[in-house]
C-alpha cells in the first residue's frame, strides 16, 4: 500500500455516519438479555453497494438474501442488523424471518425491499424471536449524532470486548470525501471471509462495478489476512455503501486521485481487520506476521496466515516463549515454495534464524519483547519478490472458557 498522503486525515470521531447523508441507530429489542442487539444504517439516497461473503458452504439466511440483493440490484439504502441470533441452519423459517426483517425495514423507511440488506450474528441453529425483532424495527430511529453511531457499534457486538470503528477524510476533486467503517468480530475468525461483520460507508461518487472490484481486491490483503481460531462463520459479511453525496467526479481506476482513494479505503479495512484480530476471544496480544521473498504475493500471504494461525505459535506468544521452531514449522507445512536452507526469521528486531540455521540471541531480551501487547514476526524466504502480511492473536485459557460456555 502506498504511503498515506498529506491530504488524508484520520477523523477523531471515527463514526460510521461521518460521511455525508448517513444515519444509524442501535437499541435493545430483547434478543439478548440486556445489551443492545438491533442496529440500522440508512443512507439518504440509494447508494452503490459492494459485498463480500463467507466461503463456508453453510450460509445463514440473511447472508443468502443480502448477497442476492447486492448482486442483482447493485444499490442499497439501508441495512438492518441483529446480534444474539445468527439465523443460520434455520431452514425455510429462517429465510422467511430474514425476508420479514427486510420488508419491515423497507416499510418503515418508505423504500423498496430491494434496497435493504439484512445481517445477523450470534448463536447458530436457533429460530429468531421475531416478535422481539418486529417490535424493535418499529422502535428504532436512526439519527445523525455520535451517540447514534456508538449505539449502532454496540448493537452488533457478541463476545467482542470493544467497539471497532475507524474513519478517514481525503480530498478528491476539491471535495472532502469520507470513508468510515465499523465491525464486529472476536471469535470464529478465519475470514476468507469471519463471525465477522463489517460495514463501510462513504460519500464518494463511485459506481458499483468499481466499488465491488476495489472491495474484493482489498479483502484479500485485509479481512482475509486475519485469523483468530481457524473457524469460518456461516454469517461473515462485509458491505460497503457509497452514496455519492460528496459530489466528486466519478471514481474509476483512470481518475487521477484513484490511488489516494484506494489507499484510504484499504487503510479503513486494515484498521478494522487489526482491531478484530486484537480483540480475539480471550486474547492479550496482537500478532503481526510479515513474509517477504516468497514466489508470489499470494504465497507470502498464505505463509503469513499459516504462521499466525498456528495454535503452537499462538500459545508460544501467550507464554512469552521465543520458540522460533514453531514458526519455521508452520512455514514448512504451508504448502508453498520454500528452500529450508535459505530462510531468515526475526521476532521483533531480533534475528533468530538465518539460512535455516539458529542464530544465538538473548532469551531474556526476547522474553521481555514477547510481553508487549503487539508482537511482530518477520520471515524472508529469499525465493522471489512476493510480500504479504497477516494478523492474529495469542491463544489463551480464556478462549477455551469463553467458547466452552458460549450458549450459557
N, C-alpha and C positions, 0 to 999 in steps of 0.2 A: 504494500500500500504506500502511495506517495505521502510525503510529509504534509500534514495539515497546514494550509497557508494562513497568512495573517488575516484574510478576510473572513475567517471562520472563528466563531466564538462559542464556547460552551455556556449554556444557559444555567443559571443557578437554580431556577425553578424546576427544571428537569420534569416538566409536566407533559403528559400525553395530549393535553389540549392547548399546548403552547402555539402550534401552528394556527393560522387564521381559520375561523369557521368550524372549529371542533368543540364539542361539549361532551361531558361524561358524568357518570354518577355510579355510586355503589351503595347498596343497602343490605340489611339482614332481612331475608324473607322466610327463614325457618328451615332451610336445608341443613344448616349447621346449627350447633347448639346456641351459640351467642354471636359468633363472628360474622362479618359481612360475607354474603355468599351470592349476590346477584349484581352484575355490573352491566353498563351500557356505554358505548361510544357512538356519537352521532356527528355526521358532517352536515353543514347547512345545505350542501348541494351534493348530488351524486358524484362519487369520486372514482377515479381509476383504481382498480383493485388488483393486487397480486397475492398469491398464496403458495406456500409450500406445506406439505403434509407428511404424516408418518409413513414410513415404508413397511410398518407392521401389516401383515395380511389381514389381521383383525382390526377393523376400523370402527370407531364409535359412530352412532347415527348422526350426531350433529356435524361431525367431520365430513361424512359422505355427502350430507346435504349442502354444506358450505362449499366443499370442493366443486360440486356441480354448479353452484351459483357463481363461483369465481370464473370457471372456465366457459360457461355458457352466456353469462350476462356481461362480464368484464367491467361492471360497475357495482359499487356498493355504497350505501349511505349510512348504514347503522350495523352495529354488532351487539348481540345480546350474549352475555357470558354468565354461566353459573359455576360455582365451586361446590364441593361437598358430594357431588354425584357425577360420574363420568358419562352416564347414559351410554355405556358400552356393553355389548353382549346382552342387549335387552330386546332383541327381536323386532317384530312389527310394532309393538307398543312403543319401543324406543324411538323409532322413526316417526311415528305419529306424534310423540311428545316434542321432538325436535321441530317438526313442521308447525305444531301449535305455537311453540315459542317464536318461530319466525313470523307466523301470521299475526299473533297478538302484538308483537313489536311493530309490525308494519301498520296495523290499525291504529295503534297509539300515536304513531308519528305521521300518519296520513300519507304513507308511501307504499310502493309496490313491495310485496313479499320478496320479489326477486332482487331487491336492493338491501336485503337483511342477511347478515351472516350469523351463525349460531356456533358457540363453542362451549364445551363442558369439561370439567376436570374434577376428579375425586375417585370414589370407590367404584370399581368395575362390577357389573352384574346386579345392580340394584335398580329397580324401577323408580323413575323420578316421581317425587311427590308434587304432582302438577298443581294441586290446589294451592300449595305454597308459592309455586312459580307464577301462576296466574295472578294471584294477589300481588306478588312482588312487581310484576311488569306493570300492573295498574298503578302501583305506588311510586315507582321510580321516576325521578325528574332530573334529567341531565341538565347540568349548569356549566358555567364558564369560570368558576373560581378554583383556586388552588385546592381548597378543601374538597371540591367535587372530584378533582383529579386524584387526590390522596384516597378518598373513599373508593374510587374505582380500583386503584392499585391494590388496596387491601382486599377488595371483594373477590379477586381471582386467586388468592393465595390458598395453599393447602398446608403442607408441612414446612413451607418457607418460614424463615425466621426474620427476613427483612423484605421490604418492598424493593423492586428493581426498576428504576426509572433513569432515563437519560435524555438530553435534548441539546441540539446544536443549531446555530443560525449561520447562514452563509449568504453572501451577496451574489445574485445571479441576474444579469441584465439590469443592474442597478436597483433590483428589488431584493428585499430581505426574504429569504426562503428558510423555513424552519423544518427540521426533521426531528421528531421525538419518538421515543419508544418506551414501552412498559412490558414486563414479562413476569411470568411465574415459573418456578421450577426448582426442585430441590432433590428429588429422588426419581428413580426410573428415568434416568437421563442418559441415553445413548443416541442422540439425535442422529439420524440420517433420516433425519428429523426424529423430542422427548419431554413426570409429564410436564412437558414444556408447552406453554402457550406464550406467544409473543405478538405484540400489536405495535405497529409503527404507523404514525400519522405524519403527513407533510402537506404543506400548502403549495408545493411545487406543481407546475404545469408539466405533466408528463403522461404520455399515452400508456395504455395497459400493456401493449406489447413490449415497450422498452422497460417498463416497471417490472414486469414478470421476469424478463431476462436478467435484469440487474439483481433482483432478489435471489434468483436461482444461483447466479454466479457468487453472490455474497454469502449465501447459505453454506456453500462448500467450504469456505475458509473461516466461518464463524460458528453458526449454530450447529453445523455438522462436525465441528472440531472440538466439541466438549463431550465429556463423559463423566458420570458420577458413579454408576453402578453396573453399566453394561446392558441394562434393560431398555427396550424401546417401547414407549407407550402406545396405546390404542388411540390416543387423542391429540398427539403432537401437531401443533398448528402454528404457523406464523402468517399473519395477514398484514398487508400494507395498504393504506388508503391515501391517495394523492388527489386533493380536491381542486388544485389549480388556482386557488384564490390569491396566491402571491402575484399572479399576473405576469410572470416571466414568459419569455418566448418558449415554445415547447422544447423540452429537453430530449435530445437524442444523442447518440454517440458522436454525431457530427457537430454538435453545439460546442463552441469554443470553451465553455466552462463545464462541460460534461465531467471531466476528470475530477474537478473540485467537488462537484455534487456527489459523484460516485465515492470519493474518499470519505466524505462526511457520512454518507449512507452506510458505508462499511464500518465506520467508527461507531455509529449507533448500535449496529448489530454486534460488533465486537464487545462493546461495553456491556450489553445485556448478557452476552454469552459468558463473559468472565464473572459477572455477578451471579449467574446461575451456578457455575462451577464452584465458586467460592462459598455459596450457600448450600452446598450438598448436604444431605441429611447427616447430621452429626459431625460435619466437617469442622476442622480447626485451621486448615491451611489450603490455600490455592496453589496448585502445581501447574507450572507452565513448562511445556517441553518444546524446544526448538530443534528442528533437524535440518541440516544443510548437507550438500554434497550427495544428495540422492539422485537416482536416474531421472526422475521427473518430480514436479511439484506434488502430483497425486501420491506418489510413493512416499515422499517426505511427510505429507500429512498423515498417511496411513501408519507410518512408523511412529510418528509423534503420538498419535492417538492410541496405538498399541501400548506404548510405554506408559502413558498417563492413565490408561485403563487397567494396567496390570494390578491385581489385588496385592501382589507381593511388593511392588513398588509403592503402592498407596500405603500399605501398612508400615513399610520401612520409613517413609516420610513421617507418618504419625509418630513412630517410635524414635525419631531423630537418629536413625541408623544409616550411616553412609555406605550402604550395601550396594555398590555400583554393579555388582554381579547380576542383580535383578533387572537393572536397566539394559545391560548388554544381552541378557537372556531374552527379554521382550523384543529387542531389535532383531534377534535371531529368528524368532518364530513369527515375525510379522508377515512373512511370505514375500518380502521384497528383495531386490537385488543388493547383496552386501558382499564385502570382502572382509572376513573376520580379522585379517592381519592389518587392516588399514582404517580402523575405527578410532575416533577420538571422542572422549566423553568428559564433560565438565559438570560438576554440581556447584551451582553458584559460579564463582570465578576460579574455582579450584579444579585443575586437571587431574582426573583420577585414572584415565586410560588413554594411552597413546599408541597408535599402530597395533591396537588389540591387546596391549600388554599393560599391566598395572604400573602406575606412577606413584612413588611414595608421597604421602600427604599427611597433614596433621589431623588426626582423628578428633582432637579437642576442638580445633578451629571449625572443622566441618560439622561437628555435632552442634556447635553453637549456632552455625548458619542455619541448620535444619530446624531450629527452634523458631525461626521467623514465620510470620503468617503467610508469606509468599515465598515459594521455593521454585527456583529455575533450574532446569536440567537441559543441557545442550549436547547434541551429538553431531559429528561431522563424519560422513561415510566415505568421502573422497571418491565418489563414483560418477558424479555428474554435477549439474547445476541446479537440481531440484531443491526447493526450500519449502518448509511447512511448519506450522505450529498447531498445538492442541492444548486444551486446558482441562483440568480435572481437580480433584480434591483428595485429601487423605481418607483412609478408611478407619473408622473409629468404633469403639464399643457402643457409642450412642447410635450409630447407624443400625446396628443389629437390634437394639432396643426399640427404636422408632418403628422399624418395619415388622418386628415381631408383634407389635400391638397396634398396627395401623387402623384396624376396624374397631378398636376398643373405645 
